[in-house]
Amino acid sequence: MLLQFVALCSCFVSPFAYYVLAQQPPSSPILNAEIDAFINGLLTDWNSPGGVSVAVVRKTGNDTWNVETKGYGVAKADGTNVTAQTLFAIGSNSKLFDILATGLLIANTSLDPRISWNTKIKTIIPEWGLMDPIATDEATIIDLMSHRSGLPRHDFMAKLSDDVLDVIGRLRFLRPSTEFRETLQYNNNMYTVLSYIPTAILPSKPKFTRYVKANIFEPLGLNSTTYSFDVANATGNLADGFFKQQTNLSASIFDAGIPRAIPFWAQVGGEDGHLDSGAGGVISNAVDMAAWLQTLLSGGGNAATKEVIIPPEAINMVSSGITVFESSPYVRLLTRLCQRPAQNPFYGSQHPFLSAAVYGGGQAQSTYRGHGAFPNSS
């Protein structure tokens, strides 16, 4: 039985949930009273002012899907509850749309010249360049998608409203911190570069966001999914961001505080997107993400029509392990976040059931108790 789930909020996927899901008979609901209590308990223990939306999909024996969606907690400062239709920024899970859009271009037989995963960036984006001349000459699509350019994050080197091509031209002034291809260093800027490829090589020069909308969102029926704050906000379903105002500056992020709503992080660009659209710009809900999971689990097909939209070869490529996390960020995050030892089977241990994590394109890959997990979190 194929099973996958996604949680929309901070887009943190807990391996504990895999443990719980594995205990359920195939015909039983996953989002049952036990899971409800666990999620609501976490929101309470973490003093969360917000909420989370969850989707679970399972493939049944007759080639149909069992889909469950549910919201927990608060979506807006006015007390509106989270539902399966609540829209969240999905953070770095957006990277998977970015790199699979590149996969569509690689599969496009009408392009001349064709591109491949090993195409060098300098051959398709003349403005490309890094401080390291070897990386400038040799970096490929695979290098950028697997975070092995040699650059650290440099997240604050530009504004969201800056022109993508101008920012690509500035990369040559950023210092690397490792040798090219030496290690994985998570870098949003490389996904900004990848997001420029449709504009660079297609005769119509489409904006990246409009290319993804026309070739992924719409064909898959992801009708609530968008890169535009304006579009999402107009639905009335966009969740507020929250922070907790602390009076004690040494307080933990999990301590109680005064809930404050904050403006959406990226309000510029409309449907043309912004600088970080490729790296983290998608806004979606649990209903659409359930359909997206079905696409990924079925080899790229539309869940309703069965038409193949994403080439299976592209899904296989981005799901491959290319670079290795020296220390899994998911284990480190779990160590900090797990606050309910009675309900968490690996709390306080060295996480013996979690494998090392590897990164392909737009997602990591690891195993939990022998079950494959493909998380991403920003």
C-alpha positions in Angstrom: 0.0 0.0 0.0 1.4 3.4 -1.0 0.9 6.0 1.7 2.1 9.6 2.0 1.0 12.6 4.0 1.8 16.3 4.2 1.3 18.9 6.9 0.9 22.5 5.9 2.1 25.2 8.3 5.8 25.2 8.8 5.8 22.2 6.4 7.6 20.0 9.0 6.9 16.4 8.5 7.3 14.3 11.6 8.5 10.7 11.4 6.4 10.0 14.5 3.4 10.3 12.2 4.9 7.5 10.0 5.1 5.3 13.2 1.4 6.0 14.0 0.3 5.5 10.4 2.0 2.2 10.2 -0.1 0.9 13.0 -3.4 1.5 11.3 -5.3 -1.2 9.2 -5.6 -0.1 5.6 -9.4 0.4 5.9 -9.2 2.5 9.1 -9.1 6.3 9.0 -5.7 7.8 9.6 -6.9 11.1 10.9 -8.7 9.5 13.8 -9.2 10.6 17.4 -5.7 9.5 18.4 -4.1 11.6 15.7 -6.4 14.5 16.5 -5.4 14.4 20.1 -1.7 14.1 19.2 -1.8 17.1 16.9 -3.9 19.3 19.2 -1.6 18.3 22.0 1.4 19.5 20.1 -0.2 22.8 19.4 -1.0 23.2 23.1 2.4 22.0 24.3 4.2 24.4 21.9 1.8 27.3 22.8 1.1 27.7 19.1 -1.1 30.7 18.2 -1.7 29.1 14.8 -2.6 25.8 13.3 -1.9 23.1 10.7 -3.6 21.5 7.8 -3.0 17.8 7.2 -3.5 15.5 4.1 -3.1 11.8 3.9 -3.4 9.8 0.7 -3.4 6.0 0.4 -3.6 3.9 -2.8 -6.1 1.1 -2.6 -6.0 -2.2 -4.3 -8.3 -1.2 -7.1 -6.2 1.7 -8.3 -8.2 4.3 -6.5 -7.2 6.7 -3.7 -8.3 7.0 -0.1 -7.8 10.7 0.7 -8.2 12.4 4.1 -7.8 16.1 4.9 -8.3 18.0 8.1 -7.4 21.3 9.8 -6.3 21.9 13.3 -5.9 25.1 15.3 -6.4 28.7 14.3 -5.9 30.2 10.9 -6.5 33.9 11.5 -6.2 36.5 14.2 -10.0 36.8 14.3 -10.2 33.2 15.5 -11.1 31.5 12.2 -10.2 27.8 12.4 -7.9 26.0 10.0 -9.7 23.8 7.5 -8.6 21.7 4.6 -9.2 24.7 2.3 -7.0 27.1 4.4 -4.1 28.4 2.3 -0.5 28.4 3.6 2.8 29.3 2.2 4.4 25.8 1.7 8.0 27.1 2.1 10.7 25.1 0.6 8.3 22.4 -0.6 8.0 24.9 -3.5 11.4 23.7 -4.7 10.0 20.5 -5.9 7.7 22.4 -8.4 10.8 24.4 -9.4 12.9 21.4 -10.3 10.1 19.4 -11.8 9.4 22.4 -14.1 13.0 22.0 -15.2 12.2 18.3 -15.7 9.4 19.3 -18.1 11.9 21.3 -20.1 14.4 18.4 -20.2 11.6 16.2 -21.6 10.6 18.8 -24.2 11.6 17.3 -27.6 10.8 20.5 -29.4 13.7 22.4 -27.8 16.8 23.0 -30.0 19.2 22.5 -28.5 17.8 20.0 -26.0 18.9 20.3 -22.3 19.6 17.5 -19.8 20.2 17.2 -16.1 23.9 17.5 -16.9 23.6 20.7 -19.0 26.0 23.3 -17.8 24.3 26.5 -16.5 26.7 28.8 -18.4 25.4 27.3 -21.7 21.8 28.4 -21.1 22.2 31.5 -18.8 25.1 33.6 -20.1 24.8 35.9 -17.0 25.7 33.0 -14.8 29.0 33.1 -12.8 30.4 32.4 -9.4 33.5 33.6 -7.7 35.0 30.1 -8.1 35.9 29.8 -11.8 35.7 26.0 -11.7 32.1 26.2 -10.4 31.3 28.8 -13.0 32.5 26.5 -15.8 31.3 23.2 -14.5 28.1 23.7 -12.6 25.1 21.8 -14.0 21.4 21.6 -13.3 22.1 18.6 -11.0 24.7 20.6 -9.0 22.3 23.5 -8.4 19.3 21.3 -7.5 21.4 19.3 -5.0 23.0 22.3 -3.2 26.6 21.6 -4.0 27.7 24.9 -5.6 30.1 25.7 -2.7 28.1 28.7 -1.6 26.5 29.1 1.8 23.0 30.5 2.1 23.6 34.2 1.4 19.8 34.7 1.9 19.9 38.4 2.4 21.9 39.4 -0.7 18.7 40.7 -2.5 15.2 41.9 -2.1 12.1 40.0 -3.2 11.3 42.7 -5.7 14.7 42.5 -7.3 15.0 41.3 -10.9 16.0 37.6 -11.1 18.5 38.1 -13.9 20.2 41.0 -12.0 20.5 38.8 -8.9 22.1 36.0 -11.0 24.7 38.5 -12.2 25.5 39.3 -8.5 26.3 35.7 -7.5 29.9 36.1 -8.7 30.5 38.5 -5.8 29.5 36.0 -3.1 32.3 34.1 -1.4 32.1 30.3 -1.4 32.7 28.5 1.9 33.6 25.1 0.5 35.0 23.7 -2.7 32.6 23.1 -5.6 30.8 19.7 -5.1 32.5 19.2 -1.7 29.4 19.1 0.5 25.8 20.0 0.7 25.1 23.6 1.6 21.4 24.5 1.4 21.1 27.5 -0.9 17.9 29.2 -2.0 19.7 31.3 -4.6 20.5 28.2 -6.7 16.8 27.5 -7.0 16.3 31.1 -8.1 18.7 30.4 -10.9 16.8 27.3 -11.8 13.6 29.2 -11.9 15.0 31.4 -14.7 15.5 28.5 -17.1 12.0 28.6 -18.7 12.6 32.3 -19.5 16.1 31.7 -20.7 15.4 28.8 -23.2 11.8 29.0 -24.3 11.0 31.2 -27.4 8.0 32.8 -25.6 10.2 33.8 -22.6 7.5 33.0 -20.0 7.8 34.1 -16.4 8.6 31.0 -14.3 5.4 31.3 -12.2 3.2 31.4 -15.3 5.0 28.5 -16.8 4.4 26.4 -13.7 0.8 27.5 -13.6 0.2 26.5 -17.2 2.1 23.3 -17.2 1.7 21.9 -13.7 -0.9 23.6 -11.6 -3.7 23.7 -14.2 -3.1 20.3 -15.8 -3.1 18.7 -12.4 -6.2 20.5 -11.2 -4.4 22.3 -8.4 -7.0 25.1 -8.6 -6.3 26.7 -5.3 -2.5 26.7 -5.7 -0.8 29.9 -6.7 2.4 32.0 -6.4 0.4 35.2 -5.9 -0.4 36.7 -2.6 -3.2 38.8 -4.2 -4.9 35.7 -5.7 -4.6 33.8 -2.4 -5.7 36.7 -0.2 -8.8 37.4 -2.4 -10.2 33.9 -1.5 -10.4 34.8 2.2 -8.7 31.5 3.0 -5.1 32.7 3.4 -3.9 32.0 6.9 -2.3 34.7 9.0 1.3 34.4 10.1 1.8 34.6 13.8 4.5 35.2 16.3 4.5 35.3 20.1 5.6 38.5 21.7 7.8 37.6 24.7 8.4 39.8 27.7 11.3 37.5 28.7 14.1 37.8 26.1 15.6 34.4 27.1 12.3 32.6 26.5 12.1 29.6 24.3 10.0 29.7 21.1 7.8 27.2 22.8 7.0 29.3 25.8 3.8 31.2 26.1 3.6 34.7 24.8 1.2 37.3 23.4 0.0 36.1 19.9 0.5 38.7 17.2 -0.5 38.4 13.5 2.2 39.4 11.0 1.9 40.4 7.4 2.3 37.8 4.7 6.0 37.4 3.9 5.8 38.0 0.1 3.2 40.4 -1.1 5.0 41.6 -4.3 4.9 40.4 -7.9 1.3 39.1 -8.3 1.1 36.2 -10.7 4.4 37.1 -12.2 6.0 36.0 -9.0 9.0 37.4 -7.1 12.7 36.6 -6.6 12.1 33.6 -4.2 9.1 32.1 -6.1 11.2 29.1 -7.2 12.8 28.5 -3.8 9.7 29.1 -1.6 6.8 30.9 -3.3 4.0 28.4 -3.6 0.8 29.0 -1.6 -1.6 26.0 -1.3 -4.0 24.0 0.8 -4.4 20.4 2.0 -6.9 19.5 -0.7 -4.5 20.5 -3.5 -1.5 19.0 -1.7 -3.4 15.7 -1.5 -3.8 15.7 -5.3 0.0 16.6 -5.6 0.9 13.6 -3.4 -1.2 11.4 -5.6 0.7 12.7 -8.7 4.1 12.0 -7.1 3.1 8.5 -6.0 1.6 7.6 -9.3 4.5 8.5 -11.5 3.4 12.0 -12.6 -0.3 11.5 -13.5 -3.3 13.6 -12.8 -5.2 11.8 -10.0 -8.6 12.2 -11.7 -7.8 11.8 -15.4 -4.7 9.6 -15.2 -3.1 11.7 -17.8 0.7 11.9 -17.3 1.7 15.5 -16.7 5.1 15.2 -15.0 7.6 12.8 -16.7 8.2 9.8 -14.5 11.9 10.1 -15.3 11.9 13.6 -13.7 10.2 12.3 -10.5 12.8 9.5 -10.3 15.7 11.9 -10.7 14.6 14.4 -8.0 13.9 11.4 -5.7 17.4 10.1 -6.0 20.0 10.7 -3.4 22.7 12.9 -4.8 24.3 14.7 -1.8 24.4 13.6 1.8 23.5 15.6 4.9 26.5 15.3 7.2 24.1 15.6 10.1 20.4 15.2 9.3 18.6 18.5 9.9 15.4 16.6 10.5 17.0 14.7 13.4 18.3 18.0 14.8 14.8 19.6 14.4 13.1 16.6 16.1 15.5 16.8 19.0 14.4 20.4 19.6 10.7 20.0 18.9 9.7 16.7 20.5 8.1 17.9 23.7 5.8 14.9 24.5 8.0 12.0 25.5 5.1 9.8 26.5 3.7 9.9 23.0 6.9 10.0 20.9 8.6 6.6 20.5 12.1 8.0 19.9 12.1 11.0 22.2 15.4 11.2 24.2 17.1 8.5 22.2 19.7 8.7 19.4 16.8 8.1 16.9 17.9 4.6 16.0 15.0 4.2 13.6 16.0 7.2 11.4 18.5 6.7 8.6 20.9 9.3 7.3 19.3 11.8 5.0 20.3 12.4 1.3 19.1 15.2 -1.0 18.1 14.9 -4.6 16.1 17.8 -6.0 13.6 19.8 -4.0 13.3 17.1 -1.3 15.4 15.0 1.1 15.1 11.3 1.4 15.6 9.0 4.4 13.9 6.0 6.0 12.0 5.5 9.2 11.7 1.9 10.4 12.3 0.9 6.8 9.7 3.1 5.3 10.8 5.7 2.8 10.3 9.4 3.8 10.7 12.4 1.5 10.5 15.5 3.7 11.4 19.0 3.1 11.3 21.9 5.5 12.5 25.5 5.5 
